[in-house]
């Protein structure tokens, strides 16, 4: 064998371990309660903090974001300031008013295959329906995504549970409705849940959720940032009430992002970021979350 051919063969052999050892492409998922534009105090007003929110999202570069408390004016601003991202979702009253569980996604990385909504009530398919004593409609917006790079599919469910102390039974019922929809999906379908659950680890709601789903923060090999996720713009009782939950997907890294661009809190909640990995390519058949 000639020397050029031997050299070429050696190069190929040396490259093989690198190729086989290359980890699957990871996926960055963010959960972000953006806080409605209800505040009037300087620094907390939407007009004051919105640039800080955009800065945090740009820095994190998530492929998909589940937001809570998103109003139409906020959705329009974020969509305009985040080129390449699309979003979907409807208002919790069944129209375009009020709060949305809006989902933003990087269109260059992900294709939206299917999407929908259901409500956290005894009648989940009735838009705007309420239940269990909660004075507000609560809902889930979901999407089936396909990664453009490799065809990997996964479901994302995004939600916001009731918030009052006395609403713990309603939160447990909400968790049960959410889990029943996930249980109806193909068993091999990877699932990611983003949300403000308004319950802390150890509560009945958290135990209900984590009996089926894995807490990304609790199972991540690398964790950064504070444990507490609600900070009330820095002057309220802090709690760990937001989370990212998983089924059929592994977490590589989890962070609670507490940066304050320009010295401003982007919201009264810290955004969460999980870097996920699919160990095997799974392309479940499209199936509505019903």
Beta strands, then each sheet from edge to edge (+ up, - down):
strand 1: 26-33
strand 2: 64-68
strand 3: 85-88
strand 4: 103-106
strand 5: 110-119
strand 6: 139-147
strand 7: 153-160
strand 8: 191-196
strand 9: 214-215
strand 10: 223-224
strand 11: 242-247
strand 12: 250-257
strand 13: 271-277
sheet 1: 3+ 4- 2+ 1+ 13- 12+ 10+
sheet 2: 5+ 6- 7+ 8+ 11- 9+
end
